[in-house]
C-alpha cells in the first residue's frame, strides 16, 4: 500500500540516569535526504543512525534530532589552567603600568581570555549508548511509519475517486470518438468541395482519399488505448507494496501527454470539454502524487 512522505515520530527513554530523546520530522522531497542533529560526543554514531533510517525510508527528507540530558551530572567537569592564568595576570599588570591607566584588572578580564577555563566532557561509552539509541530510533521510526501509512491510506481513497472520474471521462471520449471522426471526414470533404467548386475538376475518388487521410490524422484511438493502459498500471501500482511515487509521477506525465494529444487532434467542442475535465482531475492526482513515497 502506498505511503505518504509526511510524518512525525518521537521516542524517549532514561538509561543510567541520562534521558535520551529522538524526534523525526519527515517532509516531501524528490529523493531521500537524511540529516541528523545530536550532541557532539555522540557524533560518531551519526552514520549508523542514517543507515537505520534509510532502511525504512526510501524517499523524502528526514530530520533526526537526538537530545541527551544527564540528570546526575548537569554540567561537565571544569578544568582551570592556573599557570596560564598567572601568566595572563602578570602580563595584564605589566600592560596596565606601561599604559599608565587607572583601569582595574580583575577576574572578569581573565575569564574572557582563551584557555583559562575548559569544560571537560565526560567520555561516552558509544557502544553502550548505541544499544539504547538504536532502540529509540526504531521506536521513532515506527511512529513515522504509522503516520505515513495512515496518510497514504487517505491519499489512496482520494486516488480511487479521481481515477474513477478519469476513467468515466475517457469512456465518454471513447464513445464520442467515432462520431467525431465521421463528422470531421464529412466536414473536410465539404470544405474541399467548396474551395474547388467551378475551378478544378477533381476526381471524386481522390477527393475521398484525401479527406480520409486528413480525417485519419484526427483519429484518437491509439491515444485512448494508451491512456487506458496507463490507468490500469496506475491502479496496479497503488495496490502494490513498496515505494511507487516516482513511477506514478512518470505515468501521470504520459497520461497528460495522451490527453493533450486527444484535445489537439479532436477538434470537437464536446470532446474538448471532456479533455479539460480530464486534465483538471489529472492535475489534482499529480498534486497528491508529490506526497507519495
Secondary structure as the mmCIF struct_conf table of DSSP 4:
data_model
#
loop_
_struct_conf.conf_type_id
_struct_conf.id
_struct_conf.beg_label_comp_id
_struct_conf.beg_label_asym_id
_struct_conf.beg_label_seq_id
_struct_conf.end_label_comp_id
_struct_conf.end_label_asym_id
_struct_conf.end_label_seq_id
STRN STRN1 UNK A 4 UNK A 4
BEND BEND1 UNK A 5 UNK A 5
STRN STRN2 UNK A 7 UNK A 15
TURN_TY1_P TURN_TY1_P1 UNK A 16 UNK A 17
STRN STRN3 UNK A 18 UNK A 27
BEND BEND2 UNK A 30 UNK A 31
STRN STRN4 UNK A 32 UNK A 37
HELX_RH_3T_P HELX_RH_3T_P1 UNK A 40 UNK A 45
HELX_RH_AL_P HELX_RH_AL_P1 UNK A 46 UNK A 54
TURN_TY1_P TURN_TY1_P2 UNK A 55 UNK A 56
BEND BEND3 UNK A 59 UNK A 59
STRN STRN5 UNK A 60 UNK A 70
BEND BEND4 UNK A 71 UNK A 72
BEND BEND5 UNK A 74 UNK A 75
STRN STRN6 UNK A 77 UNK A 80
HELX_RH_AL_P HELX_RH_AL_P2 UNK A 82 UNK A 99
TURN_TY1_P TURN_TY1_P3 UNK A 100 UNK A 100
HELX_RH_AL_P HELX_RH_AL_P3 UNK A 107 UNK A 111
TURN_TY1_P TURN_TY1_P4 UNK A 112 UNK A 112
BEND BEND6 UNK A 113 UNK A 113
TURN_TY1_P TURN_TY1_P5 UNK A 114 UNK A 115
BEND BEND7 UNK A 116 UNK A 116
STRN STRN7 UNK A 117 UNK A 120
HELX_LH_PP_P HELX_LH_PP_P1 UNK A 121 UNK A 123
HELX_RH_AL_P HELX_RH_AL_P4 UNK A 126 UNK A 196
TURN_TY1_P TURN_TY1_P6 UNK A 197 UNK A 199
HELX_RH_AL_P HELX_RH_AL_P5 UNK A 204 UNK A 216
TURN_TY1_P TURN_TY1_P7 UNK A 217 UNK A 218
HELX_RH_AL_P HELX_RH_AL_P6 UNK A 221 UNK A 239
BEND BEND8 UNK A 240 UNK A 242
HELX_RH_AL_P HELX_RH_AL_P7 UNK A 245 UNK A 266
HELX_RH_AL_P HELX_RH_AL_P8 UNK A 269 UNK A 289
TURN_TY1_P TURN_TY1_P8 UNK A 290 UNK A 291
STRN STRN8 UNK A 292 UNK A 292
#
